[in-house]
Amino acid sequence: MSRGGSRKGSGRKYKFGEPLAEIGVPSSISNDLIVVIEYLWEKGIRGKELIDALRSAEFRKVRKYDYAVSAGTHSTSSVGGDSMNIDYEEIDLCEELINESNKTVILPVMGDSMIGIGIYPGDWLIVELINPLYQKPKEQEIVIVSVDDETLVKRYSREKGEVVLASENENHEPIRRSEGAIYISGIVKSAIRRNLSKSLPNG
């Protein structure tokens, strides 16, 4: 049974007969990481299969410039003139974002409990799976954790013999549980913002 309504970007149209890129997506979108992930997601490709598809894609190579842009009112940007057209290196996005593809999945975010560290509803989390019997998260790491039949993303710490699962939003109280009452399945390595306007007030 299908769940939920239509999503923005779903039902995207492609030209009939359009050649496909290496990972089986229309070549016109193969250089856009976010659009490629959306395309594969809509096709039902999930988890390790999605990561493997991304690792095999030609679009992974992107230009990384050595010049920083200013995000402050009084700082000076080093970007200027035609320099952005000259000095850059090509980097592999998957190598930068994914350490071990066989242990990595992408999970979408819903809810606003982690907006204080820039994780917003609709973002994608790159998560490295762990076996909690052999690997424990470090203090203050962001984890994927099952609590009371719900899967959450929280900041992990320990205090007075309890596990503390903290939010990054003052409207959400921390969750305190014994070690045996939770199950930590992964550690968040990075987040992908699909739409920057989602982080803006009334965006």
N, C-alpha and C positions, 0 to 999 in steps of 0.2 A: 504494500500500500504506500503510495506516495505521501510525503509529509511536507507541509509548508507551502507557501505560495511561490510565485515566480520571483526569480532573483535578477537583479540588474546585470546585464551582460549575457543572460541566458538567451538561447535562441539566436545566437549570433549567426549571420549569414555569410557564406563564402561563395566565391565564384565557382560555377560548375566547371569541372575539369582543371581547377587550379592545381599546379604541381605541389606535392607534399615535401616538406623538409624531412631530414633524416629520421625524426621521431614520429613521423606520421601526422604532422599538423600542416595546414596550409602555409606555403612558403612566405606569404605576405605578412604573417604574424610571427614567423619563426625567430625573429630577432628581438621580440618583446617578451621578457621573462614572465611578467605577471599575466599577460594574455595567454601565453602558452600553458601556464599552470591552470588558469581558468578553463581553457579548452580541454585539457586532459581530465580535469576534475569533473566537468560536465559529461565526459565520456565514461565516467565510472572508474577511472584509474586512481587508485589510492595507495597509501602507505609506501612500502618498499618498491612496488611497481612504479609508482610515480617518481620516486627518487632515482631509480635506475633509468627511467626515460629521460629525466633531466640530465643525468650524467653523460648520456650518450648523445646529447643534442649539440648541433653545431653552433647554436646561438649563445652558448656559454661564454664565448670570448667577447669581452666588452672593453672599451677604452677606460683606463683610469688615469686621470691627469694628476700631475704632481703639484698642482696649484690649489690652495685652499680658498674657499669662498667665505666671506665674512657673514657671521650671524649676529654681530653686535653693532651697536650704533657708533662706537668709537674705535673699533678695530679696523685694521687695514687689510683688504683682500689682496692676495698676490696674483689674482687673475687679471689679465689685462691684454689689450691689443690682440694680436694674432697668435699669442703664445699657446692658447688652448688647441690650436691646429697643428702644433709642432711637437710639444713635449708630452708624451703619454706612453703608457705601457698597456699591453693587452693582458687582462687577467681572466682567469677561469672562475666564474661565479660559484660553481659547485665546489671547486677546491677551496675557495675562500669560506664558504658557508657550511660545508658538510665534511666531517672528519671520516666517518665510517658509514657508507651508504647502506650496508646491510643491517645497521642498527638505527637508522634514521627514518623518521616519518614527518609528514607535514600535517599539522592539526589547525583547523580554523578556530577563531576565538569568538565567543559571544559573552556579553556582559561587560561591565565597566570597572570591575574590582582592581584591575592592574593598570589603570590609565596613568598612574603616577610615575611609572617607568616607561611610558610610551607604548603600552600594549593596549590597543583599542579594538572594539567590536569589529569583526570582519577581517582583522589581520590574520596572517598565517604564521604559526610558530614552527620553527625547525627544531625538532625534538630528538635527542639521542636516547634511545631506549636503554634501560638498565634492568638487571636482575637484582631486586632488593635483598636477596639472600646473600649476595656476594659483593654488592656495591652500594654504598651509602652516599647520599648527596652531601656536599660540603655545606657548612654554615652559610646562610644567606643566598644559596643558589635558588634559582627559579625552577620549580619542579611541576610535573604533572602527577597529581595524586588523587586516589579514589578515597572518598570519605562519605560514609552514610549513603552508599549507592549512588554517589554523584562524582563525576570526574571534574577536577578543578585545576586551575593554574594558580600557584601561590609561591610566596617566598618561604623557604624552609629554614628553621632554626630549632634549637633545643633549649629548654629552660626548666630547671627543677625536675628533671626526669620525664618531662613531657615534650612532645613534638608541637611546635608552634607553627601554624600555617598562616602567614600574614598576607593581607591584601595591601595594595598600593593605592588605597582610596579610603579616606577617613570615614566614609559612610558605611564601610564594611568592617565588622569586628574580627579580630584574629580568631582562628579556630585552634583549640587545644585538645589534643588527643594523646592517648598512650601509643607507643610504637606499634603495638599489635592491632590497633584499631584503624590503621590506615594502610594503604598500599601505594608506594611510589613507583611509577612505571617508567618515568623518563625525566630528563633534565633539559630545560629549554636552552638552546644554544644561541638562537637569534630569532628575530621577528621580521616579517616582510609586510610593509604597509602597502596596501593595494590602492588606497585613495587617501591622499594627504588631507583632504578637506574633512575627513571623518574625525580628525584630531582637533578641529577648530570649533569654537563655540557656535552652536546652532548650525553646524556643518552637516 
